[in-house]
């Protein structure tokens, strides 16, 4: 049994719909192929699990796939909060450009501490202008913040981290184990992952997309956040189909509850940087002891080897580091960084993570060893850079009314419309009976 390590052959799925995002890169092609990867792996799994006698045909709607790389949810009668902190963004430095990521309070505090200025965009702009980009990037990262100077593609490919990432596989498989998959009596051809317990320890944005995808095919996804955590500009888009709970892993009582949850999980998906779970007391050996039959998939920002393997990062920062924003600048004949039209690295990595989960389940179902999978935003960036864009069909700029399902979703914030699903497998359709809910809105327990 082979495990997913590349995008699927286009001959293994059908395309409907047309359209593309305007970009210097093959964003729409990446959307179509990464979502197709989920379908191709799921079709094989359905056959291996005995849910169908023959693997069903996989169909991806090209337009909807592209749109799902943006926001899938449109509020009706209210507005979602801004995704970005007021001082997050791109600033001209003394020798180029740098992006500050300040959505998290600790990252904001780190940047302001280094810059020594007020928390106002104009003050930040003036302070950044006195710094060399690389020096400011390093100072903020050293302080525990998140920032990225803009590099060209050539500079990135010559950089030690760029070279390390380029040598990594798209999906790194390691630590193979013999897994005895738990029986899933509620699974059917229409809901092939029903009853699968997925413990979600992820944050914005790739990991939540992975678990949202699994929930769309019936998985029981339980997300655990620390007390007080919120991502108001993101949660309505990625929490449907999930139960959102909170635990404080620094307290004995919540650690005990977490370990009980982990012991019953079929799948663990997390986005902790290397060593972070071990620092909490849940290193590899401990996880293997608590949940020996789990499938595990994880991600980080800048890859798993090289000097930046443990660096904090986000889609927008990787775009700056890896030459994407600079390539966009040249393509658009602009005098500032031009990012992708959507956070494509997050979305593609998320779908590939979901595909990796299903691929490992497939291996275990066929009684092969199931290794753990590791992915990164930076490696997905290299994948995207290798793709050729066709620019076929009309240019996509935003979702239209006909792109949304007719039913109103009563989210935890208010009513809204959800995009129609982009992926189907014959009669198997993605859907999320549970609407999007707020963090901490569910108890930390499995449904059964």
C-alpha positions as CSV (number, residue, x, y, z in Angstrom):
1,X,0.0,0.0,0.0
2,X,1.6,3.3,-1.0
3,X,1.1,6.4,1.1
4,X,0.3,9.8,-0.4
5,X,3.5,11.7,-1.2
6,X,2.4,13.9,-4.2
7,X,-0.6,15.5,-5.8
8,X,-2.8,12.9,-7.5
9,X,-2.7,12.2,-11.2
10,X,-5.3,14.3,-12.9
11,X,-6.6,11.1,-14.6
12,X,-7.8,9.9,-11.2
13,X,-10.5,12.5,-10.8
14,X,-13.0,14.5,-12.9
15,X,-13.3,18.3,-13.1
16,X,-16.4,20.4,-13.4
17,X,-16.8,24.2,-13.2
18,X,-14.3,26.8,-14.5
19,X,-12.4,29.8,-13.3
20,X,-9.2,30.9,-11.8
21,X,-7.8,33.3,-9.2
22,X,-5.6,36.0,-10.8
23,X,-2.0,35.3,-9.6
24,X,1.5,34.8,-10.7
25,X,1.2,31.3,-9.4
26,X,-1.1,28.4,-10.1
27,X,-3.3,29.0,-7.1
28,X,-6.5,27.5,-8.7
29,X,-4.7,24.4,-9.9
30,X,-3.3,23.9,-6.4
31,X,-6.8,24.2,-5.0
32,X,-8.2,21.7,-7.4
33,X,-5.4,19.1,-7.0
34,X,-5.1,19.4,-3.2
35,X,-8.9,18.9,-2.7
36,X,-8.8,16.1,-5.2
37,X,-6.1,14.4,-3.1
38,X,-8.7,14.0,-0.3
39,X,-11.2,12.4,-2.7
40,X,-8.7,10.0,-4.2
41,X,-7.5,8.8,-0.8
42,X,-11.0,8.6,0.5
43,X,-12.2,6.5,-2.5
44,X,-9.5,4.0,-1.8
45,X,-10.3,3.9,1.9
46,X,-14.0,3.3,1.2
47,X,-13.1,0.3,-0.8
48,X,-10.5,-1.0,1.7
49,X,-13.0,-0.6,4.5
50,X,-15.7,-2.5,2.7
51,X,-18.0,0.4,2.4
52,X,-18.2,0.0,-1.4
53,X,-17.3,-2.7,-3.8
54,X,-15.5,-0.4,-6.2
55,X,-13.8,2.9,-5.5
56,X,-16.2,5.7,-6.4
57,X,-15.4,8.3,-9.0
58,X,-14.0,11.5,-7.6
59,X,-15.3,14.9,-8.9
60,X,-14.0,18.3,-8.0
61,X,-15.7,21.6,-9.0
62,X,-12.8,23.9,-10.1
63,X,-14.7,27.1,-9.3
64,X,-15.9,26.0,-5.9
65,X,-12.4,24.6,-5.0
66,X,-10.9,28.0,-5.7
67,X,-13.5,29.7,-3.7
68,X,-13.0,27.3,-0.7
69,X,-9.4,28.6,-0.6
70,X,-11.0,31.9,0.6
71,X,-13.8,32.2,3.1
72,X,-16.5,29.5,2.9
73,X,-19.0,31.4,5.2
74,X,-20.9,34.6,4.4
75,X,-22.7,36.2,7.3
76,X,-26.3,37.3,6.8
77,X,-27.2,40.5,8.6
78,X,-24.0,40.8,10.6
79,X,-20.2,41.2,10.0
80,X,-17.3,38.9,10.9
81,X,-14.5,40.6,12.8
82,X,-11.4,41.5,10.9
83,X,-8.9,38.7,10.5
84,X,-5.9,41.1,11.1
85,X,-4.7,43.1,14.1
86,X,-4.5,46.8,13.3
87,X,-0.7,46.9,13.1
88,X,-0.2,43.6,11.3
89,X,0.9,44.0,7.7
90,X,3.7,44.9,5.3
91,X,6.1,47.8,6.1
92,X,9.0,49.3,4.1
93,X,12.3,48.7,5.9
94,X,15.6,50.5,5.2
95,X,16.5,48.0,2.5
96,X,13.2,46.4,1.4
97,X,10.0,45.2,3.0
98,X,9.0,43.2,6.1
99,X,5.8,41.7,7.3
100,X,4.8,41.8,10.9
101,X,2.3,39.2,12.2
102,X,0.7,40.6,15.3
103,X,-2.6,38.8,15.6
104,X,-1.6,37.1,18.8
105,X,-1.0,39.4,21.8
106,X,2.4,37.9,22.6
107,X,3.5,38.4,19.0
108,X,2.3,41.9,19.0
109,X,4.1,42.6,22.3
110,X,7.3,41.2,20.9
111,X,7.2,43.4,17.8
112,X,6.5,46.5,19.7
113,X,9.1,45.8,22.3
114,X,11.8,45.5,19.6
115,X,10.6,48.6,17.7
116,X,10.1,50.6,20.9
117,X,7.1,52.5,19.5
118,X,3.5,53.1,20.1
119,X,0.9,50.5,18.9
120,X,-0.2,52.6,15.9
121,X,0.4,51.9,12.3
122,X,2.1,55.2,11.6
123,X,4.5,54.8,14.6
124,X,5.3,51.3,13.5
125,X,5.9,52.4,10.0
126,X,8.4,55.1,11.1
127,X,10.2,52.7,13.4
128,X,10.5,49.9,10.8
129,X,12.0,52.3,8.3
130,X,15.1,52.6,10.4
131,X,15.9,48.9,10.4
132,X,17.5,46.5,7.9
133,X,14.9,43.9,7.1
134,X,16.9,40.8,8.0
135,X,18.0,42.4,11.3
136,X,14.5,43.4,12.3
137,X,13.2,39.9,11.4
138,X,15.8,38.2,13.5
139,X,15.3,40.6,16.4
140,X,11.5,40.0,16.5
141,X,11.9,36.3,16.1
142,X,14.4,36.2,18.9
143,X,12.0,38.1,21.1
144,X,9.3,35.4,20.5
145,X,7.5,37.2,17.8
146,X,6.6,36.5,14.2
147,X,7.9,38.5,11.2
148,X,9.4,37.9,7.7
149,X,11.5,40.1,5.5
150,X,10.6,39.9,1.8
151,X,13.0,37.7,-0.2
152,X,13.1,36.9,-3.9
153,X,12.7,33.4,-5.1
154,X,16.4,33.3,-5.9
155,X,17.3,34.5,-2.5
156,X,15.1,31.9,-0.9
157,X,16.4,29.1,-2.9
158,X,19.9,30.1,-1.9
159,X,19.0,30.5,1.7
160,X,19.9,27.6,4.0
161,X,16.3,27.2,5.0
162,X,15.1,27.4,1.4
163,X,17.6,24.7,0.5
164,X,16.5,22.5,3.4
165,X,12.8,22.8,2.5
166,X,13.5,22.1,-1.2
167,X,15.1,18.8,-0.2
168,X,12.1,17.6,1.9
169,X,9.3,15.5,0.6
170,X,5.9,17.0,0.3
171,X,4.6,14.6,2.9
172,X,7.2,13.2,5.3
173,X,6.3,9.8,6.6
174,X,8.1,8.4,9.7
175,X,7.8,6.3,12.8
176,X,5.7,3.5,11.2
177,X,3.7,1.4,13.6
178,X,1.3,-1.5,13.4
179,X,-2.1,0.0,14.1
180,X,-5.2,-1.9,14.9
181,X,-8.0,0.4,13.6
182,X,-11.1,0.5,15.8
183,X,-14.3,-0.7,14.2
184,X,-16.5,2.0,12.9
185,X,-20.0,0.5,12.8
186,X,-21.7,3.8,11.9
187,X,-19.6,4.3,8.8
188,X,-21.5,4.1,5.5
189,X,-20.9,4.9,1.9
190,X,-22.6,8.2,2.4
191,X,-20.7,9.0,5.7
192,X,-17.5,7.0,5.3
193,X,-15.8,8.5,8.4
194,X,-18.7,8.4,10.8
195,X,-17.6,7.5,14.2
196,X,-13.9,8.3,13.6
197,X,-12.6,10.2,16.6
198,X,-10.3,13.0,15.6
199,X,-8.6,15.0,18.4
200,X,-7.8,18.5,16.9
201,X,-5.0,20.5,18.5
202,X,-4.6,23.0,15.7
203,X,-4.8,26.8,15.2
204,X,-5.1,29.0,12.2
205,X,-5.4,27.9,9.5
206,X,-4.1,24.7,7.8
207,X,-4.8,22.3,10.6
208,X,-8.4,23.5,11.2
209,X,-9.0,23.1,7.5
210,X,-7.8,19.5,7.6
211,X,-10.1,18.6,10.5
212,X,-13.0,20.5,8.9
213,X,-12.6,18.4,5.9
214,X,-12.7,15.1,7.9
215,X,-15.8,16.4,9.7
216,X,-17.4,16.9,6.3
217,X,-17.3,13.2,5.7
218,X,-18.7,12.3,9.1
219,X,-15.7,12.3,11.5
220,X,-16.3,13.2,15.2
221,X,-13.9,16.1,15.5
222,X,-13.2,17.5,19.0
223,X,-11.0,20.6,19.0
224,X,-9.2,21.5,22.2
225,X,-8.1,25.1,22.9
226,X,-6.5,26.7,26.0
227,X,-8.8,28.8,28.2
228,X,-9.6,32.2,26.7
229,X,-8.4,31.3,23.2
230,X,-10.3,32.9,20.3
231,X,-9.7,33.5,16.6
232,X,-12.8,35.6,15.9
233,X,-12.0,36.3,12.3
234,X,-11.4,32.6,11.5
235,X,-13.5,30.4,13.8
236,X,-16.8,30.8,11.9
237,X,-15.1,29.6,8.7
238,X,-13.5,26.5,10.1
239,X,-15.5,25.2,13.1
240,X,-18.5,23.7,11.4
241,X,-18.9,20.0,12.1
242,X,-16.7,20.2,15.1
243,X,-17.2,20.4,18.9
244,X,-15.1,23.2,20.4
245,X,-13.8,22.6,23.9
246,X,-11.2,24.1,26.2
247,X,-8.6,22.5,28.5
248,X,-5.8,23.9,30.5
249,X,-2.9,21.4,30.1
250,X,-1.1,23.1,33.0
251,X,-3.6,21.8,35.5
252,X,-3.7,18.2,36.8
253,X,-7.4,17.8,36.3
254,X,-7.4,19.0,32.7
255,X,-4.3,16.9,31.9
256,X,-6.1,13.8,33.1
257,X,-9.1,14.7,30.9
258,X,-6.9,15.3,27.9
259,X,-5.1,12.0,28.4
260,X,-8.4,10.2,28.6
261,X,-9.5,11.9,25.3
262,X,-6.2,11.0,23.6
263,X,-6.5,7.4,24.7
264,X,-9.7,7.0,22.7
265,X,-8.7,9.1,19.7
266,X,-8.4,7.4,16.3
267,X,-6.6,10.4,14.9
268,X,-4.5,13.2,16.4
269,X,-3.9,16.3,14.3
270,X,-1.7,19.0,15.7
271,X,0.3,22.0,14.7
272,X,2.8,22.3,17.5
273,X,6.3,23.3,16.6
274,X,9.0,20.7,17.1
275,X,9.5,20.0,20.8
276,X,6.4,21.9,22.0
277,X,4.3,18.8,22.8
278,X,7.3,17.3,24.6
279,X,7.6,20.5,26.7
280,X,4.0,19.9,27.8
281,X,4.9,16.4,28.8
282,X,3.5,14.7,25.8
283,X,6.5,13.6,23.7
284,X,6.5,10.9,21.2
285,X,6.9,8.0,23.7
286,X,4.2,9.3,25.9
287,X,1.7,9.7,23.0
288,X,2.6,6.2,21.8
289,X,1.9,4.8,25.3
290,X,-1.4,6.7,25.7
291,X,-2.8,6.1,22.2
292,X,-0.8,3.3,20.5
293,X,-3.4,2.9,17.7
294,X,-3.8,6.5,16.7
295,X,-3.0,8.0,13.3
296,X,-1.0,11.2,13.7
297,X,-0.5,14.1,11.3
298,X,1.1,17.4,12.1
299,X,2.5,20.5,10.4
300,X,4.7,23.5,10.9
301,X,5.5,26.6,9.0
302,X,9.1,26.5,7.7
303,X,9.8,22.8,7.3
304,X,11.3,20.0,9.5
305,X,15.0,20.4,8.7
306,X,17.3,23.4,8.5
307,X,17.9,26.4,10.8
308,X,14.3,27.6,10.8
309,X,12.6,24.3,11.6
310,X,11.4,25.5,14.9
311,X,10.5,29.1,13.8
312,X,7.0,30.5,14.3
313,X,5.3,31.2,11.0
314,X,2.1,31.7,9.2
315,X,1.0,31.6,5.6
316,X,1.5,35.4,5.0
317,X,5.0,35.2,6.5
318,X,6.0,32.2,4.4
319,X,4.8,34.0,1.3
320,X,7.3,36.8,2.1
321,X,10.2,34.5,3.0
322,X,9.8,32.1,0.0
323,X,9.7,34.7,-2.7
324,X,6.0,34.5,-3.4
325,X,5.2,38.1,-2.4
326,X,8.2,39.4,-4.4
327,X,7.2,37.4,-7.5
328,X,3.7,38.8,-7.2
329,X,5.2,42.3,-7.0
330,X,7.0,41.8,-10.3
331,X,4.0,40.1,-11.9
332,X,1.7,43.0,-10.9
333,X,4.4,45.6,-11.8
334,X,3.8,47.0,-8.2
335,X,6.1,48.8,-5.9
336,X,5.2,46.7,-2.8
337,X,4.7,43.1,-1.9
338,X,1.8,41.4,-3.7
339,X,0.7,38.3,-1.9
340,X,-1.5,35.5,-3.2
341,X,-5.2,36.4,-3.6
342,X,-6.0,33.8,-0.9
343,X,-4.1,32.0,1.8
344,X,-3.3,29.1,-0.5
345,X,-0.5,27.6,1.5
346,X,-2.7,27.2,4.5
347,X,-5.6,25.8,2.5
348,X,-3.6,23.4,0.3
349,X,-1.6,22.1,3.3
350,X,-4.8,21.6,5.2
351,X,-6.3,19.4,2.5
352,X,-3.1,17.5,2.1
353,X,-3.1,16.8,5.8
354,X,-6.6,15.5,5.6
355,X,-5.5,13.3,2.6
356,X,-2.6,12.1,4.7
357,X,-4.9,11.1,7.6
358,X,-7.0,9.0,5.2
359,X,-4.0,7.6,3.5
360,X,-2.6,6.3,6.9
361,X,-6.1,4.9,7.8
362,X,-6.1,3.2,4.5
363,X,-2.7,1.6,5.2
364,X,-3.9,0.5,8.7
365,X,-7.1,-0.9,7.3
366,X,-5.1,-3.0,4.9
367,X,-2.9,-4.2,7.8
368,X,0.1,-2.3,6.7
369,X,2.2,-0.2,9.1
370,X,0.8,3.3,9.4
371,X,3.5,6.0,9.8
372,X,3.0,9.5,11.0
373,X,2.9,12.4,8.5
374,X,4.5,15.8,8.7
375,X,3.8,18.6,6.3
376,X,4.8,22.3,6.2
377,X,3.6,25.5,4.6
378,X,7.0,26.2,3.1
379,X,7.1,22.8,1.4
380,X,3.7,23.5,0.0
381,X,5.0,26.8,-1.3
382,X,7.6,24.9,-3.3
383,X,4.9,22.6,-4.7
384,X,2.9,25.6,-5.8
385,X,5.9,27.2,-7.4
386,X,6.4,24.0,-9.5
387,X,2.9,24.0,-10.9
388,X,1.9,25.5,-14.3
389,X,-1.2,27.7,-14.3
390,X,-3.6,27.4,-17.2
391,X,-5.6,30.5,-16.4
392,X,-8.6,28.8,-18.0
393,X,-12.1,30.1,-17.7
394,X,-13.3,33.3,-16.2
395,X,-11.3,35.2,-13.6
396,X,-12.6,34.7,-10.0
397,X,-12.8,37.7,-7.8
398,X,-15.4,36.7,-5.2
399,X,-18.2,34.2,-4.5
400,X,-21.6,34.9,-6.0
401,X,-25.0,34.0,-4.5
402,X,-25.3,30.9,-6.7
403,X,-22.0,29.5,-5.2
404,X,-23.7,29.1,-1.7
405,X,-26.0,26.4,-0.5
406,X,-29.6,27.5,-0.1
407,X,-29.9,26.5,3.6
408,X,-29.2,29.1,6.2
409,X,-26.5,28.0,8.7
410,X,-27.3,29.1,12.2
411,X,-23.8,29.6,13.5
412,X,-22.8,30.6,17.0
413,X,-22.6,34.2,16.0
414,X,-25.6,34.5,13.7
415,X,-27.1,33.2,10.5
416,X,-25.1,32.8,7.3
417,X,-24.6,31.0,4.0
418,X,-22.0,28.3,3.4
419,X,-20.4,27.6,0.0
420,X,-21.5,24.5,-1.7
421,X,-19.0,21.7,-1.2
422,X,-16.3,21.4,-3.9
423,X,-15.7,17.6,-3.7
424,X,-18.0,14.6,-4.2
425,X,-17.4,10.8,-4.6
426,X,-20.3,9.5,-6.6
427,X,-23.2,9.7,-4.1
428,X,-20.9,10.6,-1.2
429,X,-21.2,14.3,-0.4
430,X,-19.5,16.5,2.1
431,X,-21.9,18.1,4.6
432,X,-21.7,19.4,8.1
433,X,-24.9,18.9,10.2
434,X,-23.3,20.8,13.1
435,X,-23.1,24.5,12.4
436,X,-20.0,26.6,13.2
437,X,-19.6,27.2,16.9
438,X,-17.5,29.4,19.2
439,X,-14.4,28.2,21.1
440,X,-15.3,26.6,24.4
441,X,-18.9,26.0,23.4
442,X,-18.8,22.2,23.9
443,X,-17.6,19.9,26.8
444,X,-14.3,18.2,26.4
445,X,-15.7,14.7,25.8
446,X,-16.4,12.3,23.0
447,X,-19.9,11.9,21.8
448,X,-19.9,8.2,22.5
